[in-house]
């Protein structure tokens, strides 16, 4: 009887086990299908949410980090946490860079006072653009992903015969071949003329325009024109193309002469581009690309700085005994000198080399952002870094140079505006 009972149990187990196994398999398959459906719904919902909100952080591919645009000098409140800042290695990377910024900054736009996703408050356009941040880059950038003309309304006066213009520019891969970024310096009479960038009449009024086309090859191209020289082209510009899609643009006008630099390279030097007596009063930026919206193409603009006047280094140092410059640039919240400072340092070094008996004190200054004690320490370290660079790279005897730093305590302009802060961030040389 016991054997019969055991056989019955085994018989019922063999029948029920496959059924339970099938039930478990069925439940797992059903659950997996449900999970996949849920994941699909979640992805669709997240995608819709992303598309419904303004762009906040852009990922720009294939940026050459060795020559990445430099951030605004003391943008301590803008830097993204743990963001690496990479620049060209060593000041001598710019050994052929003779650009020297003007002495007084009249326009400095780092978009620090504007909210992410907004169009900048003191700019104008008849198109559209928005403020974004970029992965791996400090500060804020103006994302131009629509064709149109854009300009700052802060510039209201005529520009003098001598001025400098600098900015950082990035192009993503979707603007190659057909994308174009144009800088226009013009004489205009009203707002309509500022937006009418293609008007043929501007070839007869004072103007200088330059357009950058980052082609899909390793050679970009330039289009440039003025009312004196007409339209011109320059093919094969390796400093800005879709593989090297990040650059710092520097433009220097000295009366009739116009020079244009991309990073450390001088790409144009036009001795008779403009009539010296004729004033320019307008600076505009034009983005041109018919496929912006379809392909996601965009240009990114940051750190626009316009300065007037010639840096009278020699006279200020030797005759007046004091010279201050905003042309010596540093990494964010650091004493590391950026290689774009080479032109300014070279001019100072030449004066020191030609006047071997003269001694100077180097004094660092900052704006008022951040802690006062930290700013004083930073200004002292920056002055010491300038001394070390003059010694190591220009063979200036260190015994001729003293250093000091005053932080934010000796401003020359207001700390309430980006322009004022930019003028306060400076290095001063005082004859001893």
Sine and cosine of phi, psi and omega as CSV:
sin_phi,cos_phi,sin_psi,cos_psi,sin_omega,cos_omega
0.00,0.00,-0.61,0.79,0.00,-1.00
-0.90,0.43,-0.64,0.77,0.01,-1.00
-0.91,0.41,-0.62,0.78,0.01,-1.00
-0.89,0.45,-0.66,0.76,0.01,-1.00
-0.89,0.46,-0.68,0.73,0.00,-1.00
-0.90,0.44,-0.67,0.74,0.02,-1.00
-0.88,0.47,-0.61,0.79,0.03,-1.00
-0.91,0.42,-0.68,0.73,0.01,-1.00
-0.88,0.47,-0.72,0.70,0.01,-1.00
-0.89,0.46,-0.60,0.80,-0.01,-1.00
-0.90,0.43,-0.74,0.68,-0.01,-1.00
-0.92,0.38,-0.55,0.84,0.02,-1.00
-0.91,0.42,-0.68,0.73,-0.01,-1.00
-0.90,0.43,-0.51,0.86,0.02,-1.00
-0.97,0.23,-0.68,0.73,-0.11,-0.99
-0.98,0.20,-0.50,0.87,-0.10,-1.00
-0.88,0.47,-0.75,0.67,0.04,-1.00
-0.87,0.50,-0.58,0.81,0.01,-1.00
-0.90,0.43,-0.68,0.74,0.03,-1.00
-0.92,0.40,-0.63,0.78,0.02,-1.00
-0.89,0.46,-0.69,0.72,0.04,-1.00
-0.88,0.47,-0.63,0.77,0.03,-1.00
-0.88,0.47,-0.67,0.74,-0.01,-1.00
-0.91,0.41,-0.68,0.73,0.03,-1.00
-0.88,0.48,-0.70,0.72,0.01,-1.00
-0.87,0.50,-0.68,0.74,-0.02,-1.00
-0.91,0.42,-0.65,0.76,0.00,-1.00
-0.91,0.42,-0.68,0.73,0.02,-1.00
-0.88,0.47,-0.71,0.70,0.01,-1.00
-0.87,0.49,-0.66,0.75,-0.02,-1.00
-0.91,0.41,-0.63,0.78,0.01,-1.00
-0.90,0.43,-0.65,0.76,0.04,-1.00
-0.89,0.46,-0.70,0.71,0.02,-1.00
-0.88,0.48,-0.68,0.73,0.01,-1.00
-0.87,0.49,-0.67,0.74,0.00,-1.00
-0.90,0.43,-0.64,0.77,0.05,-1.00
-0.89,0.46,-0.70,0.72,0.01,-1.00
-0.88,0.48,-0.69,0.73,0.00,-1.00
-0.89,0.45,-0.63,0.78,0.03,-1.00
-0.90,0.44,-0.66,0.75,0.03,-1.00
-0.90,0.43,-0.69,0.72,0.01,-1.00
-0.87,0.49,-0.70,0.71,0.00,-1.00
-0.89,0.46,-0.67,0.74,0.00,-1.00
-0.91,0.42,-0.64,0.77,0.01,-1.00
-0.91,0.41,-0.71,0.70,0.01,-1.00
-0.89,0.46,-0.64,0.77,0.02,-1.00
-0.89,0.46,-0.67,0.75,0.01,-1.00
-0.91,0.42,-0.65,0.76,0.02,-1.00
-0.89,0.45,-0.67,0.74,0.01,-1.00
-0.89,0.45,-0.63,0.78,-0.04,-1.00
-0.96,0.26,-0.34,0.94,-0.05,-1.00
-1.00,0.09,-0.26,0.97,-0.06,-1.00
-0.94,-0.35,0.40,-0.92,-0.02,-1.00
-0.89,0.46,0.48,-0.88,0.05,-1.00
-0.90,0.43,0.78,-0.63,-0.02,-1.00
-0.93,-0.37,-0.70,0.71,0.00,-1.00
-0.78,-0.63,0.84,-0.55,-0.01,-1.00
-0.98,-0.19,0.60,-0.80,0.15,-0.99
-0.95,-0.33,0.95,-0.31,-0.07,-1.00
-0.99,-0.17,0.91,-0.42,-0.09,-1.00
-0.97,0.25,0.36,-0.93,0.18,-0.98
0.82,0.58,0.67,0.74,0.13,-0.99
-1.00,0.05,0.77,-0.64,0.03,-1.00
-0.97,0.25,0.98,-0.21,-0.11,-0.99
-0.93,0.37,-0.36,0.93,-0.02,-1.00
-0.92,0.39,-0.37,0.93,0.04,-1.00
-0.77,-0.64,0.64,0.77,-0.04,-1.00
-0.91,0.42,0.52,-0.85,0.03,-1.00
-0.85,0.53,0.64,-0.77,0.02,-1.00
-0.98,0.17,0.55,-0.84,0.05,-1.00
-0.98,0.20,0.21,-0.98,0.13,-0.99
-0.88,0.48,0.57,-0.82,-0.35,-0.94
-0.86,0.51,-0.74,0.68,-0.07,-1.00
-0.89,-0.45,0.68,0.74,-0.08,-1.00
-0.99,0.17,0.84,0.54,-0.06,-1.00
-0.90,0.43,-0.53,0.85,-0.03,-1.00
-1.00,0.10,-0.06,1.00,-0.06,-1.00
-0.95,-0.32,-0.34,0.94,-0.16,-0.99
-0.91,0.42,0.70,-0.72,0.04,-1.00
-0.96,0.28,0.59,-0.81,-0.03,-1.00
-0.86,0.50,0.68,-0.73,0.08,-1.00
0.84,0.54,0.45,0.89,0.01,-1.00
-1.00,0.05,0.87,-0.50,0.04,-1.00
-0.95,0.30,0.68,-0.74,0.07,-1.00
-0.93,-0.36,0.87,-0.49,-0.02,-1.00
-0.89,-0.46,0.70,-0.72,0.06,-1.00
-0.70,-0.72,0.08,-1.00,0.01,-1.00
-0.84,0.55,0.59,-0.81,-0.09,-1.00
-0.98,0.18,0.90,-0.43,0.10,-1.00
0.99,0.12,0.56,-0.83,-0.03,-1.00
-0.92,0.40,-0.46,0.89,-0.03,-1.00
-0.95,0.32,-0.15,0.99,0.10,-0.99
-0.88,0.47,-0.36,0.93,0.00,-1.00
-0.93,-0.37,0.54,0.84,-0.12,-0.99
-0.91,0.42,-0.31,0.95,0.05,-1.00
-0.98,-0.22,0.16,0.99,-0.07,-1.00
-1.00,0.01,0.97,-0.25,-0.05,-1.00
-0.98,-0.22,0.23,0.97,0.00,-1.00
-0.95,0.33,0.75,-0.66,0.05,-1.00
-0.80,-0.60,0.88,-0.47,-0.04,-1.00
-0.88,0.47,0.45,-0.89,0.07,-1.00
-0.87,0.49,0.25,-0.97,-0.17,-0.99
-0.99,0.15,-0.46,0.89,-0.06,-1.00
-0.81,-0.59,0.86,-0.51,0.00,-1.00
-0.98,0.18,0.80,-0.59,0.02,-1.00
-0.91,-0.42,-0.24,0.97,0.08,-1.00
-0.59,-0.81,0.85,-0.53,0.07,-1.00
-0.68,-0.74,0.92,-0.38,-0.07,-1.00
-0.85,-0.53,0.95,-0.31,0.11,-0.99
-0.91,-0.43,0.10,1.00,0.07,-1.00
0.88,0.47,0.32,0.95,-0.05,-1.00
-0.92,0.40,-0.40,0.92,-0.03,-1.00
-1.00,-0.06,0.08,1.00,-0.03,-1.00
-0.94,-0.33,0.48,-0.88,-0.03,-1.00
-1.00,0.09,0.54,-0.84,0.08,-1.00
-0.86,0.52,0.71,-0.70,0.01,-1.00
1.00,-0.04,-0.20,0.98,-0.01,-1.00
-0.99,-0.10,0.34,-0.94,0.24,-0.97
-0.99,0.12,0.65,-0.76,-0.08,-1.00
-0.85,0.53,0.68,-0.73,-0.18,-0.98
-0.89,0.45,-0.58,0.82,-0.08,-1.00
-0.97,-0.22,0.38,0.92,0.07,-1.00
-0.93,-0.37,0.22,-0.98,0.00,-1.00
-0.70,-0.72,0.53,-0.85,0.09,-1.00
-0.31,-0.95,0.31,-0.95,0.18,-0.98
-0.93,-0.38,0.27,0.96,0.02,-1.00
-0.86,-0.52,-0.81,-0.59,0.03,-1.00
-0.27,-0.96,0.49,-0.87,0.06,-1.00
-0.28,-0.96,0.21,-0.98,-0.01,-1.00
-0.52,-0.86,0.44,-0.90,0.04,-1.00
-0.98,0.18,0.73,-0.68,0.03,-1.00
-0.67,-0.74,0.18,-0.98,0.25,-0.97
-0.94,-0.35,0.34,-0.94,-0.04,-1.00
-0.82,-0.57,0.73,-0.68,0.04,-1.00
-0.81,0.58,0.78,-0.62,0.05,-1.00
0.99,0.14,0.06,1.00,0.01,-1.00
-0.82,-0.58,0.60,-0.80,0.03,-1.00
-1.00,0.08,0.30,-0.96,0.09,-1.00
0.97,0.24,-0.16,-0.99,-0.03,-1.00
-0.92,-0.39,0.47,-0.88,-0.06,-1.00
-0.76,-0.65,0.54,-0.84,0.10,-1.00
-1.00,-0.05,0.91,-0.42,-0.02,-1.00
-1.00,0.01,0.91,-0.42,-0.02,-1.00
-0.97,-0.23,0.99,-0.16,-0.02,-1.00
-0.87,-0.50,0.34,0.94,0.13,-0.99
-0.70,-0.72,0.56,-0.83,0.09,-1.00
-0.91,0.41,0.68,-0.73,0.00,-1.00
0.23,-0.97,0.05,-1.00,0.03,-1.00
-0.94,-0.33,0.66,-0.75,-0.06,-1.00
-0.68,-0.73,0.65,-0.76,0.04,-1.00
-0.37,-0.93,0.40,-0.92,0.05,-1.00
-1.00,0.05,0.75,-0.66,0.03,-1.00
-0.99,0.15,-0.03,1.00,0.02,-1.00
-0.95,0.31,-0.36,0.93,0.02,-1.00
-1.00,0.04,0.94,-0.33,-0.10,-0.99
-0.85,-0.53,-0.27,0.96,-0.08,-1.00
-0.96,-0.26,0.28,-0.96,0.09,-1.00
-0.90,0.44,0.57,-0.82,0.10,-0.99
-0.99,0.10,0.57,-0.82,-0.02,-1.00
-0.98,0.19,-0.07,-1.00,0.01,-1.00
-0.94,0.34,-0.35,0.94,-0.01,-1.00
-0.81,-0.59,0.85,-0.53,0.08,-1.00
-0.36,-0.93,0.28,-0.96,0.07,-1.00
-0.78,-0.62,0.52,-0.86,0.00,-1.00
-0.72,-0.70,0.75,-0.67,0.02,-1.00
-0.71,-0.71,0.50,-0.87,0.07,-1.00
-0.26,-0.97,0.31,-0.95,0.11,-0.99
-0.96,-0.29,0.65,-0.76,-0.07,-1.00
-0.68,-0.74,0.71,-0.71,0.11,-0.99
-0.79,-0.61,0.61,-0.80,0.13,-0.99
-0.84,-0.55,0.74,-0.67,0.09,-1.00
-0.99,0.13,0.14,-0.99,-0.19,-0.98
-0.91,0.41,-0.29,0.96,-0.10,-0.99
-1.00,0.08,0.07,1.00,0.05,-1.00
-0.97,-0.25,0.10,1.00,-0.07,-1.00
-0.89,0.45,0.56,-0.83,0.07,-1.00
0.96,0.28,-0.72,0.69,-0.06,-1.00
-0.95,-0.31,-0.27,0.96,-0.01,-1.00
-0.97,0.22,0.57,-0.83,-0.03,-1.00
-0.53,-0.85,0.72,-0.69,0.07,-1.00
-0.88,-0.47,0.86,-0.50,-0.09,-1.00
-0.91,-0.42,0.69,-0.72,0.15,-0.99
-0.95,-0.31,0.79,-0.61,-0.02,-1.00
-0.84,-0.54,0.81,-0.59,0.15,-0.99
-0.92,-0.40,0.91,-0.42,-0.22,-0.98
-0.65,-0.76,0.21,-0.98,0.24,-0.97
-0.96,-0.28,0.89,-0.45,0.00,-1.00
-0.79,-0.61,0.41,-0.91,-0.03,-1.00
-0.97,-0.23,-0.36,0.93,-0.02,-1.00
-0.41,-0.91,0.04,-1.00,-0.06,-1.00
-0.90,0.44,-0.64,0.77,-0.01,-1.00
-0.85,0.53,-0.62,0.79,0.01,-1.00
-0.92,0.39,-0.50,0.86,0.04,-1.00
-0.91,0.42,-0.61,0.79,-0.02,-1.00
-0.99,0.10,-0.29,0.96,-0.03,-1.00
-1.00,0.03,0.91,0.42,-0.15,-0.99
-0.92,0.39,-0.39,0.92,-0.04,-1.00
-0.99,-0.12,0.16,0.99,-0.06,-1.00
-0.91,0.41,0.81,-0.59,-0.02,-1.00
-0.90,0.44,-0.42,0.91,-0.01,-1.00
-0.91,0.42,-0.35,0.94,0.00,-1.00
-0.94,0.33,-0.22,0.98,0.10,-0.99
-0.97,0.26,-0.23,0.97,0.02,-1.00
-0.96,-0.28,-0.18,0.98,0.08,-1.00
-0.97,-0.24,0.38,-0.92,-0.03,-1.00
-0.83,0.56,0.82,-0.57,0.00,-1.00
-0.25,-0.97,0.49,-0.87,0.20,-0.98
-0.68,-0.74,0.80,-0.61,-0.03,-1.00
-0.76,-0.65,0.60,-0.80,0.08,-1.00
-0.62,-0.78,0.75,-0.67,-0.03,-1.00
-0.87,-0.50,0.68,-0.74,-0.03,-1.00
-0.94,-0.33,0.78,-0.63,0.02,-1.00
-0.86,-0.52,0.97,-0.24,0.01,-1.00
-0.99,0.16,1.00,0.02,-0.07,-1.00
-0.94,0.34,0.20,-0.98,-0.08,-1.00
-0.98,0.21,-0.13,0.99,0.09,-1.00
-1.00,0.02,-0.13,-0.99,0.04,-1.00
-1.00,0.06,0.18,0.98,0.01,-1.00
-0.78,-0.62,0.94,-0.35,0.11,-0.99
-0.98,0.18,-0.12,-0.99,0.05,-1.00
-0.57,-0.83,0.36,-0.93,0.01,-1.00
-0.88,-0.47,0.57,-0.82,0.24,-0.97
-0.84,-0.55,0.77,-0.64,-0.01,-1.00
-0.60,-0.80,0.39,-0.92,-0.04,-1.00
-0.35,-0.94,0.33,-0.95,0.19,-0.98
-0.48,-0.88,0.19,-0.98,0.00,-1.00
-0.92,0.38,-0.26,0.97,0.02,-1.00
-1.00,-0.09,-0.62,0.79,-0.14,-0.99
-0.97,-0.26,-0.11,0.99,-0.03,-1.00
0.95,0.32,-0.30,-0.96,-0.04,-1.00
-1.00,0.04,0.70,-0.71,-0.03,-1.00
-0.69,-0.72,0.34,-0.94,0.04,-1.00
-0.78,-0.63,0.46,-0.89,0.17,-0.99
-0.67,-0.74,0.93,-0.38,-0.01,-1.00
-1.00,-0.07,0.49,-0.87,0.05,-1.00
0.98,0.18,0.94,0.34,0.00,-1.00
-0.89,-0.47,1.00,-0.05,-0.10,-1.00
-0.94,0.34,-0.25,0.97,-0.06,-1.00
-0.96,0.28,-0.25,0.97,0.02,-1.00
-0.45,-0.89,0.96,-0.30,0.07,-1.00
-0.48,-0.88,-0.07,-1.00,-0.13,-0.99
-0.95,0.30,-0.32,0.95,0.09,-1.00
-1.00,0.00,-0.42,0.91,0.09,-1.00
-0.85,-0.53,0.96,0.29,-0.28,-0.96
-0.99,-0.13,0.44,0.90,0.02,-1.00
-0.70,-0.72,0.74,-0.67,-0.02,-1.00
-0.44,-0.90,0.36,-0.93,0.16,-0.99
-0.94,-0.34,0.85,-0.53,-0.04,-1.00
-0.99,-0.12,0.74,-0.67,0.07,-1.00
-0.77,-0.63,0.79,-0.61,0.03,-1.00
-0.84,-0.55,0.72,-0.69,-0.08,-1.00
-0.78,-0.63,0.91,-0.42,0.10,-0.99
-0.97,-0.24,0.80,-0.60,0.15,-0.99
-0.80,-0.60,1.00,-0.09,-0.05,-1.00
0.83,0.56,-0.94,-0.35,-0.02,-1.00
-0.99,0.15,-0.39,0.92,-0.12,-0.99
-0.99,0.11,0.66,-0.75,0.08,-1.00
-0.76,-0.65,0.80,-0.60,0.06,-1.00
-0.87,-0.49,0.63,-0.78,-0.01,-1.00
-0.79,-0.61,0.73,-0.68,-0.01,-1.00
-0.84,-0.55,0.60,-0.80,0.21,-0.98
-0.88,-0.47,0.90,-0.43,-0.16,-0.99
0.80,0.61,-0.85,-0.53,-0.07,-1.00
-1.00,-0.04,-0.04,1.00,-0.11,-0.99
-0.99,-0.16,0.72,-0.69,0.13,-0.99
-1.00,0.10,0.90,-0.43,-0.07,-1.00
-0.98,-0.19,-0.32,0.95,0.07,-1.00
-0.60,-0.80,0.61,-0.79,0.14,-0.99
-0.57,-0.82,0.99,-0.13,-0.13,-0.99
-0.95,-0.31,0.95,-0.32,-0.10,-1.00
-0.95,0.33,-0.42,0.91,-0.05,-1.00
-0.72,-0.69,0.84,0.55,-0.03,-1.00
-1.00,0.09,-0.48,0.88,-0.09,-1.00
-0.69,-0.72,0.40,-0.92,0.17,-0.99
-0.99,0.14,0.82,-0.57,-0.10,-1.00
-0.85,0.53,-0.67,0.74,-0.10,-1.00
-0.97,0.25,-0.27,0.96,-0.13,-0.99
-1.00,0.06,0.83,-0.56,-0.10,-1.00
-0.99,0.17,0.47,-0.88,0.19,-0.98
-0.94,-0.35,0.62,-0.78,-0.05,-1.00
-0.75,-0.67,0.12,0.99,-0.13,-0.99
-0.67,-0.74,0.71,-0.71,0.13,-0.99
-0.82,-0.57,0.88,-0.48,0.04,-1.00
-0.78,-0.63,0.39,-0.92,0.10,-1.00
-0.86,-0.52,0.75,-0.67,-0.04,-1.00
-0.85,-0.53,0.80,-0.59,0.10,-0.99
-0.97,-0.23,0.78,-0.62,-0.06,-1.00
-0.77,-0.63,0.90,-0.44,0.06,-1.00
-0.18,-0.98,0.93,-0.35,-0.05,-1.00
-0.93,0.36,-0.26,0.97,-0.06,-1.00
-0.94,-0.33,0.38,0.93,0.01,-1.00
-0.80,0.61,-0.82,0.58,-0.15,-0.99
-0.94,0.33,-0.57,0.82,-0.05,-1.00
-0.97,0.26,-0.61,0.79,-0.14,-0.99
-0.95,-0.30,-0.06,1.00,0.02,-1.00
0.98,0.21,0.33,0.94,0.01,-1.00
-0.94,0.35,0.51,-0.86,0.01,-1.00
-0.30,-0.95,0.54,-0.84,0.24,-0.97
-0.97,-0.23,0.47,-0.88,0.01,-1.00
-0.79,-0.62,0.81,-0.59,-0.11,-0.99
-0.88,-0.48,0.66,-0.75,0.01,-1.00
-0.41,-0.91,0.31,-0.95,0.15,-0.99
0.80,0.60,0.81,0.59,0.03,-1.00
-0.99,0.15,0.82,-0.58,-0.03,-1.00
-0.67,-0.75,0.82,-0.58,0.03,-1.00
-0.89,-0.46,0.81,-0.58,-0.01,-1.00
-0.77,-0.64,0.56,-0.83,-0.08,-1.00
-0.92,-0.39,0.38,-0.92,0.09,-1.00
1.00,0.04,0.34,-0.94,0.05,-1.00
-1.00,-0.08,0.70,-0.72,0.04,-1.00
-0.95,0.32,0.98,-0.20,-0.08,-1.00
-1.00,0.09,0.93,0.36,-0.14,-0.99
-0.88,0.47,-0.80,0.60,-0.12,-0.99
-0.87,0.49,-0.77,0.63,-0.05,-1.00
-0.90,0.44,-0.68,0.74,-0.03,-1.00
-0.90,0.43,-0.67,0.75,-0.04,-1.00
-0.95,0.32,-0.71,0.70,-0.15,-0.99
-1.00,0.00,-0.62,0.78,-0.07,-1.00
-1.00,0.01,-0.77,0.64,-0.02,-1.00
-1.00,0.06,-0.33,0.94,0.06,-1.00
0.98,0.19,0.19,0.98,-0.02,-1.00
-0.42,-0.91,0.69,-0.72,0.03,-1.00
-0.56,-0.83,0.73,-0.68,0.02,-1.00
-0.84,-0.55,0.61,-0.79,-0.01,-1.00
-0.67,-0.75,0.61,-0.79,0.16,-0.99
-0.98,-0.19,0.15,0.99,-0.06,-1.00
-1.00,0.04,-0.06,1.00,0.11,-0.99
-0.99,-0.12,0.93,-0.38,-0.15,-0.99
-0.96,-0.29,0.49,-0.87,-0.03,-1.00
-0.77,-0.64,0.40,-0.92,0.17,-0.99
-0.87,0.50,0.36,-0.93,-0.04,-1.00
-0.86,0.51,0.83,-0.56,0.06,-1.00
0.80,0.60,0.66,0.75,-0.11,-0.99
-0.55,-0.84,0.30,-0.95,0.09,-1.00
-0.99,-0.17,0.19,0.98,0.03,-1.00
-0.98,0.22,0.88,-0.47,-0.05,-1.00
-0.97,0.23,0.76,-0.65,0.03,-1.00
-0.98,0.21,0.58,-0.81,-0.08,-1.00
-0.89,0.45,-0.36,0.93,0.05,-1.00
-0.90,0.45,-0.17,0.99,0.00,-1.00
-0.99,0.16,-0.06,1.00,-0.16,-0.99
-0.84,0.54,-0.71,0.70,-0.04,-1.00
-0.86,0.52,-0.70,0.72,0.01,-1.00
-0.92,0.40,-0.68,0.73,0.01,-1.00
-0.91,0.42,-0.62,0.79,-0.01,-1.00
-0.89,0.45,-0.66,0.75,0.02,-1.00
-0.89,0.46,-0.68,0.73,0.01,-1.00
-0.91,0.41,-0.68,0.73,0.00,-1.00
-0.88,0.47,-0.60,0.80,0.00,-1.00
-0.90,0.44,-0.65,0.76,0.05,-1.00
-0.89,0.45,-0.66,0.75,0.01,-1.00
-0.92,0.39,-0.63,0.77,0.00,-1.00
-0.92,0.40,-0.56,0.83,-0.03,-1.00
-0.99,0.11,-0.18,0.98,-0.01,-1.00
-0.73,-0.68,0.96,0.29,-0.19,-0.98
-0.92,0.40,-0.28,0.96,-0.04,-1.00
-1.00,-0.03,-0.13,0.99,-0.09,-1.00
-1.00,0.04,0.66,-0.75,0.06,-1.00
-0.92,-0.40,0.48,-0.88,-0.03,-1.00
-0.68,-0.74,0.44,-0.90,0.19,-0.98
-0.96,-0.27,0.75,-0.67,0.05,-1.00
-0.98,-0.18,0.84,-0.54,-0.06,-1.00
-0.85,-0.53,0.82,-0.57,0.04,-1.00
-1.00,-0.01,0.54,-0.84,0.03,-1.00
-0.68,-0.73,0.54,-0.84,0.05,-1.00
-0.82,-0.58,0.10,-1.00,0.19,-0.98
-0.99,0.11,-0.16,-0.99,-0.11,-0.99
-0.99,-0.11,0.06,1.00,0.04,-1.00
-0.91,0.42,0.65,-0.76,0.05,-1.00
1.00,0.03,-0.18,-0.98,-0.05,-1.00
-0.98,0.18,0.67,-0.74,-0.06,-1.00
-0.88,0.48,-0.69,0.73,0.00,-1.00
-0.91,0.42,-0.66,0.76,0.04,-1.00
-0.90,0.44,-0.63,0.78,0.01,-1.00
-0.91,0.42,-0.62,0.78,0.03,-1.00
-0.91,0.42,-0.70,0.72,0.02,-1.00
-0.89,0.46,-0.68,0.74,0.01,-1.00
-0.89,0.46,-0.67,0.74,-0.02,-1.00
-0.91,0.42,-0.59,0.81,0.04,-1.00
-0.92,0.39,-0.68,0.73,0.00,-1.00
-0.92,0.40,-0.58,0.81,0.02,-1.00
-0.93,0.38,-0.66,0.75,0.06,-1.00
-0.87,0.49,-0.66,0.75,0.02,-1.00
-0.91,0.41,-0.58,0.81,0.02,-1.00
-0.92,0.39,-0.61,0.79,0.06,-1.00
-0.90,0.43,-0.69,0.72,0.04,-1.00
-0.86,0.52,-0.72,0.69,-0.02,-1.00
-0.90,0.44,-0.62,0.79,0.01,-1.00
-0.93,0.37,-0.67,0.75,0.05,-1.00
-0.88,0.47,-0.57,0.82,0.02,-1.00
-0.96,0.29,-0.78,0.62,-0.16,-0.99
-0.98,0.20,-0.59,0.81,-0.10,-0.99
-0.98,-0.18,-0.33,0.94,-0.04,-1.00
-0.82,-0.58,0.11,0.99,0.11,-0.99
0.86,0.51,0.60,0.80,0.09,-1.00
-1.00,0.05,0.74,-0.67,0.00,-1.00
-0.88,0.47,0.86,-0.51,-0.05,-1.00
-0.89,0.45,-0.40,0.91,0.00,-1.00
-0.92,0.40,-0.28,0.96,0.00,-1.00
-1.00,0.05,-0.07,1.00,-0.14,-0.99
-0.82,-0.57,0.85,-0.53,0.19,-0.98
-0.98,-0.19,0.29,-0.96,0.01,-1.00
-0.70,-0.71,0.43,-0.90,0.06,-1.00
-0.34,-0.94,0.20,-0.98,0.05,-1.00
-0.54,-0.84,0.72,-0.69,-0.04,-1.00
-0.92,-0.38,0.07,1.00,0.04,-1.00
0.85,0.53,-0.80,-0.61,-0.05,-1.00
-0.99,-0.17,0.12,0.99,-0.21,-0.98
-0.99,0.15,-0.17,0.99,-0.06,-1.00
-0.74,-0.67,0.90,0.43,-0.05,-1.00
-0.95,0.31,0.49,-0.87,0.10,-0.99
-0.95,-0.32,-0.06,1.00,-0.03,-1.00
-0.49,-0.87,0.09,-1.00,0.01,-1.00
-0.94,0.35,0.60,-0.80,0.11,-0.99
-1.00,-0.09,0.26,0.97,-0.03,-1.00
-1.00,-0.10,-0.15,0.99,-0.04,-1.00
-0.76,-0.64,0.42,-0.91,0.07,-1.00
-0.85,0.52,-0.61,0.79,0.02,-1.00
-0.90,0.43,-0.72,0.69,0.01,-1.00
-0.88,0.48,-0.68,0.73,0.03,-1.00
-0.89,0.46,-0.65,0.76,0.00,-1.00
-0.89,0.46,-0.63,0.77,0.04,-1.00
-0.94,0.34,-0.52,0.86,0.00,-1.00
-0.96,0.27,-0.44,0.90,0.05,-1.00
-0.98,0.19,0.98,-0.20,-0.15,-0.99
-0.44,-0.90,0.25,-0.97,0.13,-0.99
-0.86,-0.51,0.76,-0.65,-0.08,-1.00
-0.93,-0.38,0.63,-0.78,0.05,-1.00
-0.88,-0.47,0.84,-0.54,-0.07,-1.00
-0.87,-0.49,0.80,-0.59,0.00,-1.00
-0.95,0.33,0.74,-0.67,-0.01,-1.00
-0.99,-0.15,0.00,0.00,0.00,0.00
